Amino acid sequence: MRTLKQGDKGPDVKQLQQQLNLFGFPCGTPDGAFGGNTRTAVVSFQRSRGLVADGVVGPSTQRALGLISDSDFLSAVSVIPQVTVDLVLRIFPGTPRTNIETHLPFVLSALEKNELADKDMVLMALATIRAETASFLPISEAVSKFNTTLPGTPPFFDKYDFRADLGNRGPNDGADFKGRGFIQLTGRNNYERYGQRIGLGLQLLDNPDLANSSQIAALLLADFLKDKERAIREALSQNDLAKARRLVNGGSHGLAEFTKAFRTGAQLIR
């Protein structure tokens, strides 16, 4: 089914209008003309389902309305077949090919599992990795003035130890739950929350270094993006890459690398 927007006409628009009425979002008599009433109904429906409320009826809205099946949705939006090692090398200049060959399959599999295989979210994932770890390796956060009082002297990561916003409770929590993985997961609360979400129970609390294993790092990245999916999609729909970056990082760290990677990937992926 084609993407539908205001001004379109045809039997597919009529079918859309019938479904909107059926779901309790009245748009008037189905006449096959996508006008203002239809757009208002679409926006209301999108908001009710936690979708980006842009009034455009793409695959996500079509699936939510029952206009296409799950399999049709996945085939319609997935760009995974295009995301080859050679393509990613062009987004990650200077990165060893073997790193991408090793870790890219885990990242793509995790994105598919979380239904984040469309262009925007694949680019979001790749650009996030580029900003956090240009080597395309899940890594641990380095000691710096931002996390350690005296970077050359233990205790390291002591600035994190009592960060209540991270759920840290005192000495050693900063080091134990420092940033790790592709997403740089940080803080006791996040290790507990996202560890449970990806099916590890409390294992990440007992063994935080698991967050640097290829498969788990990829699952954490995908699940973190899934958790913030709606807000990220809204930011991307407004071409606000700075906001999309903040939703993941909390600030502007790595924004230049993130933006360059996203823009490069957008030109390479159709």
HUCORDA-V301990 format. One record per residue. N is the residue number from 1. SS is DSSP state (alpha for helix, beta for strand, coil for the rest). Layout:
{{N | SS} {N | SS}}
This chain:
{{1 | coil} {2 | coil} {3 | coil} {4 | beta} {5 | coil} {6 | coil} {7 | coil} {8 | coil} {9 | beta} {10 | coil} {11 | alpha} {12 | alpha} {13 | alpha} {14 | alpha} {15 | alpha} {16 | alpha} {17 | alpha} {18 | alpha} {19 | alpha} {20 | alpha} {21 | alpha} {22 | alpha} {23 | coil} {24 | coil} {25 | coil} {26 | coil} {27 | coil} {28 | coil} {29 | coil} {30 | coil} {31 | coil} {32 | coil} {33 | beta} {34 | coil} {35 | coil} {36 | alpha} {37 | alpha} {38 | alpha} {39 | alpha} {40 | alpha} {41 | alpha} {42 | alpha} {43 | alpha} {44 | alpha} {45 | alpha} {46 | alpha} {47 | alpha} {48 | alpha} {49 | coil} {50 | coil} {51 | coil} {52 | coil} {53 | coil} {54 | coil} {55 | coil} {56 | coil} {57 | beta} {58 | coil} {59 | alpha} {60 | alpha} {61 | alpha} {62 | alpha} {63 | alpha} {64 | alpha} {65 | coil} {66 | coil} {67 | coil} {68 | coil} {69 | coil} {70 | alpha} {71 | alpha} {72 | alpha} {73 | alpha} {74 | alpha} {75 | alpha} {76 | alpha} {77 | alpha} {78 | coil} {79 | coil} {80 | alpha} {81 | alpha} {82 | alpha} {83 | coil} {84 | coil} {85 | alpha} {86 | alpha} {87 | alpha} {88 | alpha} {89 | alpha} {90 | alpha} {91 | alpha} {92 | coil} {93 | coil} {94 | coil} {95 | coil} {96 | coil} {97 | alpha} {98 | alpha} {99 | alpha} {100 | alpha} {101 | alpha} {102 | alpha} {103 | alpha} {104 | alpha} {105 | alpha} {106 | alpha} {107 | alpha} {108 | alpha} {109 | alpha} {110 | alpha} {111 | alpha} {112 | alpha} {113 | alpha} {114 | coil} {115 | coil} {116 | coil} {117 | coil} {118 | coil} {119 | alpha} {120 | alpha} {121 | alpha} {122 | alpha} {123 | alpha} {124 | alpha} {125 | alpha} {126 | alpha} {127 | alpha} {128 | alpha} {129 | alpha} {130 | alpha} {131 | alpha} {132 | alpha} {133 | coil} {134 | coil} {135 | coil} {136 | coil} {137 | coil} {138 | coil} {139 | beta} {140 | beta} {141 | coil} {142 | coil} {143 | coil} {144 | coil} {145 | coil} {146 | coil} {147 | coil} {148 | coil} {149 | coil} {150 | coil} {151 | coil} {152 | coil} {153 | coil} {154 | coil} {155 | coil} {156 | coil} {157 | coil} {158 | alpha} {159 | alpha} {160 | alpha} {161 | coil} {162 | coil} {163 | coil} {164 | alpha} {165 | alpha} {166 | alpha} {167 | coil} {168 | coil} {169 | coil} {170 | coil} {171 | coil} {172 | coil} {173 | alpha} {174 | alpha} {175 | alpha} {176 | alpha} {177 | coil} {178 | coil} {179 | coil} {180 | beta} {181 | beta} {182 | coil} {183 | coil} {184 | coil} {185 | beta} {186 | coil} {187 | coil} {188 | alpha} {189 | alpha} {190 | alpha} {191 | alpha} {192 | alpha} {193 | alpha} {194 | alpha} {195 | alpha} {196 | alpha} {197 | alpha} {198 | coil} {199 | coil} {200 | coil} {201 | coil} {202 | coil} {203 | alpha} {204 | alpha} {205 | alpha} {206 | alpha} {207 | coil} {208 | alpha} {209 | alpha} {210 | alpha} {211 | alpha} {212 | alpha} {213 | coil} {214 | alpha} {215 | alpha} {216 | alpha} {217 | alpha} {218 | alpha} {219 | alpha} {220 | alpha} {221 | alpha} {222 | alpha} {223 | alpha} {224 | alpha} {225 | alpha} {226 | alpha} {227 | alpha} {228 | coil} {229 | alpha} {230 | alpha} {231 | alpha} {232 | alpha} {233 | alpha} {234 | alpha} {235 | alpha} {236 | alpha} {237 | alpha} {238 | coil} {239 | coil} {240 | coil} {241 | alpha} {242 | alpha} {243 | alpha} {244 | alpha} {245 | alpha} {246 | alpha} {247 | alpha} {248 | alpha} {249 | alpha} {250 | coil} {251 | coil} {252 | coil} {253 | coil} {254 | coil} {255 | alpha} {256 | alpha} {257 | alpha} {258 | alpha} {259 | alpha} {260 | alpha} {261 | alpha} {262 | alpha} {263 | alpha} {264 | alpha} {265 | alpha} {266 | alpha} {267 | alpha} {268 | alpha} {269 | coil} {270 | coil}}
